[in-house]
Amino acid sequence: MNEVVLKTVNLTKVYERGGKKIHALSDVNLQINRGDYVAIMGPSGSGKTTLLNILGCLDKPTSGSVIIDGTDVTKLDEKGLSEIRRNKIGFVFQAFNLIPILSAIENVELPMECTKIPKYERKKRARQLLNLVGLSGRAEHRPHELSAGEQQRVAIARALANKPSIILADEPTGNLDSKTGEQIMKLLGL
C-alpha cells in the first residue's frame, strides 16, 4: 500500500485586491504518495505558485486542509509550521532566494544550521551536494559571482540539504540551458 505523504482537502485560496476577490485556488483535492513525482502545470496566473506556497507552509489557505505525513498543517502555529518546513520540505524557488553575502557552500549549509547536525557534517554534506549538482569548484563563490544556472543548482543543492520527504520546485529548470536542465531533472528523479 502506498504511503500518503501529502494530501489536500477542498483547498481554497481567495485574495482580495482593490475590493475584488480573486479565487486563486478553488476546492483543490490531491493526494501524493511517497516516491511520487507530480508536475503542476497551467498557464501563468493559474495558481501554481500559490498552491506550492501553501503546500510548503509558506502561506495559509482561505479554507481547506493540507496534510503532510499525517499532520494537518493548517492547524499548526508558526513554530509547528517552521518545524515542518525545516524537517519535511525542500524548496527550489523560481527566484533562487540565495543569501547574497553567503558563499555557495554556506547557502547550502543554511537549512542545516537549525538542526543538531555538527558543523563538520554540515560542511561535508554541503560539499557532497554541490558536487552532485556539478559545482564543487564554485563552493566559495557568492551568488553574484555565479551564473543564473549555477545559482539555480545551488538552490537545488540547498533544497536537498535536510533530506526532505517532499521537494517543492517552482520552475526548477527555468533558468538553465537544456543540458543542465536535463541533469537537474535527473537529480530530482524526473
VEXVEX-805467 format. One line per field, with one value per residue (C-alpha): x, y, z; chain. Coordinates in Angstrom, 1 decimal. Example, Ala and Ser with C-alpha at 12.3 -4.5 7.8 and 13.67 -1.06 7.14 Angstrom:
<atoms>
u: c(12.3 13.7)
v: c(-4.5 -1.1)
w: c(7.8 7.1)
kette: c(A A)
</atoms>
This chain:
<atoms>
u: c(0.0 1.2 2.1 0.4 3.0 0.9 -2.8 -5.1 -8.8 -11.0 -8.1 -9.2 -7.3 -9.0 -7.1 -8.7 -7.2 -8.8 -12.1 -12.2 -12.0 -9.6 -10.0 -6.5 -7.5 -10.9 -11.5 -8.2 -8.1 -4.9 -3.1 0.6 2.3 5.8 8.0 5.6 6.7 4.0 4.1 1.6 1.0 -1.0 -0.8 0.7 -1.5 -3.4 -2.4 0.6 2.9 0.1 -0.5 3.2 3.4 0.5 1.8 5.2 3.6 4.7 1.1 -2.2 -5.3 -8.6 -10.2 -9.5 -6.7 -3.1 -2.0 1.8 2.8 -0.5 -0.3 -2.9 -0.5 -3.4 -3.9 -0.3 1.1 4.1 6.6 5.0 5.0 8.6 9.4 7.6 9.4 12.7 12.3 9.9 10.1 12.9 12.2 13.5 12.2 11.8 13.9 16.6 16.4 20.1 21.6 23.9 26.6 27.0 29.1 27.5 28.5 27.2 23.9 23.6 24.6 22.0 18.9 21.1 22.0 18.8 19.4 21.6 23.9 27.5 29.2 31.8 29.0 27.0 30.1 30.7 27.1 27.1 30.2 28.7 25.5 27.5 29.5 26.2 25.0 28.4 29.5 32.3 34.7 32.4 31.8 33.4 31.7 28.9 25.7 26.7 29.8 27.6 25.6 21.8 22.1 24.8 22.6 19.7 21.9 23.0 19.3 18.6 21.5 20.1 16.7 18.2 20.3 18.0 17.0 13.3 10.5 8.9 10.7 8.7 10.2 8.8 10.2 13.4 14.9 13.6 17.0 19.0 20.3 18.7 21.7 21.9 18.1 18.2 20.9 18.8 15.6 17.7 18.9 15.4 14.4 12.3)
v: c(0.0 3.5 5.8 9.3 12.0 15.0 15.5 18.4 18.5 21.2 23.7 27.2 30.5 33.8 37.1 40.5 43.2 46.6 45.4 42.5 38.8 36.7 33.0 31.6 28.1 26.5 23.2 21.6 17.9 15.9 13.0 12.4 9.2 8.8 8.3 10.0 12.8 15.3 18.2 21.0 22.7 25.6 29.0 32.0 33.2 29.9 29.5 27.1 29.2 29.9 26.1 25.4 28.2 26.7 23.1 24.4 26.0 29.5 30.7 29.7 28.7 30.6 27.2 23.5 21.3 20.4 17.1 16.3 12.9 12.6 16.1 18.7 21.7 24.2 23.8 24.4 27.5 29.3 27.2 24.0 25.2 26.1 22.6 21.0 23.3 22.5 18.7 17.7 20.1 21.2 24.3 25.3 28.8 30.4 33.4 31.2 33.2 32.7 34.9 37.3 37.6 33.9 31.6 28.8 26.3 28.5 28.8 25.0 24.7 27.2 24.8 22.5 25.3 24.8 21.1 19.2 18.2 19.0 21.8 19.4 17.1 20.1 21.2 17.7 17.2 20.7 19.8 16.5 18.2 20.9 18.1 16.3 19.4 19.9 22.9 21.6 24.1 27.0 26.3 29.6 31.9 34.2 34.3 37.4 35.5 32.7 32.4 32.1 28.3 27.9 29.8 27.5 24.5 25.9 26.4 22.8 21.6 23.7 22.1 18.7 19.6 18.2 15.1 16.2 13.9 16.5 18.7 21.6 23.2 26.2 26.0 24.3 24.4 27.8 29.5 26.5 25.5 22.3 20.1 21.4 21.2 17.5 16.9 18.7 16.7 13.5 14.7 15.4 11.9 13.0)
w: c(0.0 -0.9 2.0 1.6 2.1 1.1 0.8 0.3 1.0 -0.5 -0.6 -1.4 -1.6 -2.2 -2.3 -2.1 -4.3 -4.8 -3.3 -5.7 -4.7 -6.7 -6.5 -6.9 -5.9 -5.6 -3.8 -4.8 -3.8 -4.3 -2.8 -3.3 -2.2 -1.1 -4.1 -6.5 -8.8 -9.7 -12.1 -11.6 -15.0 -16.2 -17.7 -16.0 -13.2 -12.8 -9.1 -9.4 -7.2 -4.8 -4.5 -3.9 -1.3 0.6 0.3 1.5 4.6 3.4 3.0 4.5 2.6 3.0 3.7 3.4 4.7 3.9 5.5 5.5 6.8 8.7 10.2 9.3 8.9 8.6 12.3 13.3 14.9 13.4 15.4 14.2 10.6 10.9 12.1 9.2 6.7 8.3 8.6 5.8 2.9 0.5 -1.6 -5.0 -5.6 -9.0 -7.9 -6.2 -2.9 -2.2 0.6 -1.3 1.5 1.8 -0.4 -2.3 0.3 3.1 1.3 1.1 4.7 5.9 6.2 8.4 10.8 12.8 13.2 15.5 12.7 13.8 11.7 10.1 8.9 7.6 5.6 4.3 3.2 1.6 -0.4 -1.5 -2.7 -4.6 -6.2 -7.1 -8.9 -10.6 -8.6 -6.4 -7.9 -7.1 -3.4 -2.1 -4.7 -3.7 -5.7 -7.7 -8.9 -10.3 -13.5 -13.2 -14.0 -11.2 -8.8 -9.6 -9.0 -5.6 -4.8 -5.7 -3.5 -0.6 -1.1 -0.7 2.4 5.1 3.1 2.9 2.2 -0.1 -2.6 -4.0 -7.1 -8.8 -12.3 -11.3 -14.8 -15.8 -15.8 -17.1 -20.5 -21.9 -21.0 -17.4 -17.2 -18.1 -15.4 -12.8 -13.7 -13.3 -10.0 -8.8 -10.1 -13.0)
kette: c(A A A A A A A A A A A A A A A A A A A A A A A A A A A A A A A A A A A A A A A A A A A A A A A A A A A A A A A A A A A A A A A A A A A A A A A A A A A A A A A A A A A A A A A A A A A A A A A A A A A A A A A A A A A A A A A A A A A A A A A A A A A A A A A A A A A A A A A A A A A A A A A A A A A A A A A A A A A A A A A A A A A A A A A A A A A A A A A A A A A A A A A A A A A A A A)
</atoms>
